[in-house]
Amino acid sequence: MKSFIRVLIASGAALVALAFTGSAWAAYAPSLIVTSLSNTPGQPTTMLLGHAQGVDDDPTAIDTIYAPLGYEANLSARRGKIGDVSGDMIVRDGTGRHLVIRDSESHVFADNPALYTSQALQCTGQAMHEAVWRADLVVPGGTLHMPIYVDHVTTAPENAFASAKIQFCLPGPLAPPAPAQILFLLFDVSKVFHNPTGTAPRLWRGVFTPYLAGSPTKNPDGATEGQALVPGKVSLKLNAKSLRRGRAILSGRLLVDGTPFGGATVDLYVGTRRVARVRTKANGRFSVTKRIRKRTRYRGLVAYVGDLDSCPAEALPMAPLGCRAATASFGAVSNEATAQRRR
């Protein structure tokens, strides 16, 4: 599972790299990235949640992420590690240096909400929340402790489209230990969410509020929305056909919501070692030939993050500048396929 999460993080990093070259969307247009590590209806899943924005964007002050209706969230944990976090910050001191947040040393912990009342009030305008997750971001020069405030949604108008609400304030370029701005942040949380019981696609929504330029003050009039589409069904099948002279054909098919999906990268593993990489064709199929010396067990892994041409839903009223970015992402692990060496 850990290698799966890291592949997803790498895919998200590729999306951010594209943002550095200039977005086809409007100027301030952070992207919301959401991936479920399991799509099985009604079952627990680890969720990967992300924020990505361009290098020329205004810094973001607060992210508000809405889990769609149908998800169940267990917010009872008050201690213990629940995930890892990875990201990238740019130093705003004229050098353009980047500070890398590595998931091997930066983690997310459940914590006691009563310890964060003053910080919560300053960030969200509400002193108490049902849960607080503390993201410890290790960067050169120090560690940033970023509280993430989480609640079930029970009141209008948000209960018409959301089951849970996740809020966190990002350190801006005026915050210590360095004048840095977060461009890319991905974190996973486990033992919290259960998938909806149906298999329809799930639309997560994020409202991003920037800082006023050159100021530590939030700019709610500049808030935009980012939407993230999570498929209800993802299927990755793998087959192994043994040939003579120690060769084997590994083939399979990727279906997303029952439709063949082309252009995704499938990594093939033996244990935890990646041995091949192949892209799916328009019909969702892929194939590669490998040489083997003995009986070998393979497993496939796919992780995809991509931009959508438009937002799937009308923008939320709390985003005055509308929906400006939309992504689709998914991941899946295949069945195990065994190749036998034949002479």
C-alpha positions in Angstrom: 0.0 0.0 0.0 2.8 2.4 0.8 4.3 2.1 -2.7 0.9 2.7 -4.1 0.6 6.0 -2.2 4.0 7.1 -3.3 3.2 6.5 -7.0 0.1 8.6 -6.6 2.1 11.4 -5.0 4.5 11.2 -8.0 1.6 11.5 -10.4 0.4 14.5 -8.5 3.8 16.1 -8.7 3.7 15.7 -12.5 0.5 17.7 -12.6 2.1 20.5 -10.6 5.0 20.5 -13.1 2.5 21.2 -15.8 1.1 24.1 -13.8 4.5 25.7 -13.7 4.5 26.1 -17.4 1.2 28.0 -17.4 -2.4 27.0 -16.9 -5.1 27.1 -19.5 -7.5 28.2 -16.8 -7.7 31.7 -15.2 -4.8 33.3 -13.3 -5.6 32.1 -9.7 -6.8 28.6 -10.2 -5.6 26.0 -7.6 -6.4 22.4 -8.3 -8.0 19.9 -6.0 -6.7 16.4 -6.3 -8.6 13.5 -4.7 -7.9 9.8 -5.1 -9.5 6.8 -3.3 -7.1 3.9 -2.9 -10.2 1.6 -3.0 -13.4 2.1 -4.8 -15.3 -0.8 -3.3 -18.8 0.4 -2.3 -19.5 0.8 1.4 -16.0 -0.3 2.4 -13.2 1.6 4.2 -10.7 3.4 2.0 -7.6 5.5 2.3 -8.1 8.9 0.7 -5.3 11.0 -0.9 -6.1 14.7 -0.8 -4.1 17.4 -2.6 -3.7 21.1 -3.4 -1.7 22.2 -6.4 -1.3 25.7 -7.9 1.0 27.6 -10.3 4.2 29.3 -9.4 2.7 32.7 -10.5 -0.5 32.4 -8.5 -1.2 34.4 -5.4 -0.5 32.4 -2.2 -3.5 30.5 -0.8 -4.7 31.3 2.7 -7.3 28.6 3.3 -8.4 25.4 1.7 -11.9 24.1 2.3 -12.5 20.6 1.0 -16.0 19.0 0.8 -16.5 15.3 0.8 -19.6 14.5 -1.3 -22.7 12.9 0.0 -22.5 9.2 0.6 -19.1 9.1 2.3 -19.0 8.1 6.0 -16.3 9.7 8.1 -15.0 8.4 11.5 -13.7 11.5 13.3 -13.2 9.9 16.7 -9.4 9.5 16.7 -7.5 11.8 19.1 -4.0 10.4 18.7 -1.8 8.4 16.4 -0.5 8.7 12.9 -3.1 8.5 10.2 -1.1 9.4 7.1 1.9 11.0 5.3 2.3 14.3 3.5 4.4 15.4 0.6 4.8 18.7 -1.2 6.8 21.6 -2.6 7.3 25.2 -1.4 8.9 28.0 -3.3 11.0 30.6 -1.4 9.9 34.1 -2.0 13.3 35.8 -1.4 14.2 36.4 -5.0 16.1 33.1 -5.4 13.1 31.0 -6.5 14.5 28.1 -4.5 12.2 25.1 -3.8 11.8 23.4 -0.4 10.7 19.7 -0.8 8.4 18.2 1.7 9.1 14.5 1.8 6.5 11.9 2.9 9.3 9.8 4.5 9.7 12.4 7.2 6.5 14.5 7.1 3.3 12.9 8.6 -0.3 13.5 9.6 -1.4 12.8 13.2 -4.8 12.8 14.8 -4.8 15.3 17.7 -7.1 16.8 20.4 -9.3 19.6 19.0 -9.3 21.3 22.4 -5.6 22.1 22.0 -6.3 24.2 18.8 -9.2 26.5 19.7 -7.3 29.8 19.2 -5.7 28.7 16.0 -9.0 27.3 14.7 -10.8 30.5 15.5 -8.2 32.5 13.5 -8.3 30.1 10.6 -12.0 29.0 10.2 -13.8 31.5 12.5 -14.9 28.5 14.7 -13.1 27.6 17.9 -14.1 23.9 18.2 -14.2 21.2 15.5 -15.1 17.5 15.7 -11.5 16.5 14.7 -8.1 18.0 14.2 -5.4 16.3 12.1 -1.9 17.8 12.6 0.3 17.8 9.5 4.0 18.1 10.4 5.7 19.5 7.4 9.5 19.1 7.7 11.4 21.6 5.6 15.0 23.0 5.7 15.1 25.4 8.6 12.3 23.9 10.7 9.0 22.1 10.9 5.7 23.6 10.1 2.8 22.3 12.2 -0.4 22.7 10.1 -3.7 21.9 11.9 -6.4 20.4 9.6 -10.0 21.0 11.0 -12.6 18.3 10.1 -16.4 18.2 10.8 -19.4 16.4 9.6 -21.7 18.6 7.6 -25.2 18.8 9.1 -26.6 22.2 8.2 -27.8 24.0 5.1 -26.7 25.0 2.6 -23.6 22.7 2.7 -25.5 19.5 3.7 -27.2 19.6 0.2 -23.9 18.5 -1.4 -21.4 17.5 1.3 -21.1 14.9 4.1 -17.8 16.2 5.6 -15.8 19.4 5.6 -12.0 19.7 5.8 -10.3 23.1 6.4 -6.7 24.1 6.7 -4.8 27.4 6.5 -1.6 27.4 4.5 1.4 29.4 5.7 1.9 32.3 3.4 5.2 33.9 2.1 5.3 36.1 5.3 5.3 33.1 7.7 8.4 31.6 9.4 10.8 29.8 9.1 11.2 31.0 5.5 9.4 33.5 3.2 7.9 30.5 1.3 4.7 29.7 -0.4 3.2 26.2 -0.7 2.6 25.2 -4.4 1.9 21.5 -4.0 0.6 19.5 -1.0 -0.7 15.9 -0.9 -1.6 14.0 2.2 -3.3 10.6 2.7 -5.6 9.7 5.6 -6.5 6.2 6.6 -9.1 4.7 8.9 -11.4 7.7 8.4 -13.5 7.4 5.3 -15.9 4.7 4.0 -16.9 4.8 0.4 -20.5 5.5 -0.7 -22.6 2.4 -1.1 -23.3 3.1 -4.8 -20.9 3.0 -7.8 -21.7 6.4 -9.3 -18.7 8.9 -9.8 -18.1 11.0 -6.8 -17.5 14.8 -7.0 -15.3 16.3 -4.3 -15.2 20.1 -4.2 -12.6 22.6 -2.9 -12.9 26.3 -2.2 -9.5 28.2 -2.2 -9.2 31.6 -0.6 -6.0 33.6 -1.5 -4.1 36.1 0.6 -4.2 39.7 -0.5 -1.0 40.3 -2.5 1.9 41.1 -0.1 -0.3 40.8 2.9 -1.2 38.2 5.7 -4.9 39.1 5.2 -7.3 36.7 3.6 -9.1 37.8 0.4 -12.6 36.0 0.4 -13.7 38.0 -2.6 -10.9 36.3 -4.6 -12.0 32.7 -3.7 -12.3 30.1 -6.4 -13.4 26.5 -6.6 -11.6 23.4 -7.8 -13.5 20.2 -8.4 -12.1 16.6 -8.3 -13.9 13.7 -9.9 -13.4 10.2 -8.3 -14.6 7.3 -10.3 -17.1 4.9 -8.7 -15.4 1.8 -10.3 -11.9 1.1 -11.4 -10.8 -2.3 -12.7 -7.2 -3.3 -13.6 -6.9 -6.9 -14.9 -3.5 -8.6 -15.5 -2.8 -11.9 -17.4 0.5 -13.7 -17.9 1.1 -16.0 -20.9 4.2 -18.1 -20.7 6.2 -18.6 -24.0 9.2 -20.8 -24.9 12.8 -19.7 -24.3 12.0 -18.0 -21.0 9.7 -15.3 -22.3 6.3 -14.2 -21.0 3.6 -11.8 -22.3 2.0 -9.7 -19.6 -1.2 -8.1 -20.8 -4.4 -6.7 -19.3 -7.1 -4.0 -19.5 -8.0 -0.9 -17.5 -11.7 0.0 -17.2 -12.9 3.2 -15.4 -16.6 3.3 -14.6 -17.0 0.4 -17.0 -15.4 2.2 -19.9 -11.9 1.4 -21.5 -9.4 4.1 -20.4 -6.5 5.0 -22.7 -3.3 6.9 -21.9 -2.8 5.7 -18.4 0.6 4.4 -17.2 0.6 0.9 -15.8 3.6 -0.2 -13.7 4.3 -3.9 -13.3 5.9 -5.1 -10.1 7.6 -8.2 -8.8 7.3 -7.8 -5.1 8.1 -4.2 -4.4 10.4 -3.9 -7.5 9.1 -2.2 -10.6 10.1 -4.3 -13.7 8.2 -2.7 -16.5 6.1 0.4 -17.5 3.5 0.5 -20.2 0.7 2.8 -21.4 -2.9 1.7 -22.0 -4.3 2.0 -25.6 -7.6 3.6 -26.4 -9.3 0.3 -25.8 -7.8 0.2 -22.3 -5.5 -2.7 -23.2 -1.8 -3.0 -22.6 0.9 -5.6 -23.3 4.6 -6.1 -22.7 7.0 -9.0 -23.1 9.4 -9.9 -20.4 12.2 -12.5 -20.0 12.1 -14.7 -16.9 14.5 -17.2 -15.3 12.0 -18.8 -13.0 8.4 -18.9 -12.0 7.5 -15.2 -11.4 4.5 -13.5 -9.9 3.5 -10.1 -11.2 1.1 -7.4 -10.1 0.1 -4.2 -11.9 -0.5 -0.8 -10.5 -2.0 2.3 -12.1 -2.1 5.9 -10.8 -3.6 8.6 -12.9 -4.1 12.4 -12.4 -5.3 14.6 -15.2 -7.0 17.9 -15.9 -10.6 18.1 -17.1 -11.6 20.5 -19.9 -14.4 22.0 -17.7 -15.9 21.8 -14.3 -18.5 19.0 -14.0 -20.8 21.0 -11.8 -21.9 24.6 -11.3 -19.7 26.5 -8.9 -20.5 26.9 -5.3 -21.8 30.3 -4.1 -18.9 30.6 -1.6 -16.5 30.8 -4.5 -17.2 34.3 -6.0 -14.8 33.9 -8.9 -16.4 30.5 -9.9 -14.9 27.1 -10.6 -11.6 27.5 -12.3 -10.0 24.0 -12.2 -11.1 20.4 -12.4 -9.2 17.1 -12.2 -9.9 13.4 -12.4 -7.7 10.9 -10.6 -7.8 7.2 -9.7 -5.6 4.3 -8.7 -5.9 0.6 -8.8 -3.9 -2.6 -8.0 -4.4 -5.6 -10.3 -4.8 -9.2 -9.5 -1.6 -11.3 -9.2 -0.6 -13.1 -12.4 2.0 -15.9 -12.5 4.4 -16.6 -15.4 6.1 -20.1 -15.7 9.5 -20.5 -17.3 9.2 -22.8 -20.4 12.2 -24.2 -22.3 
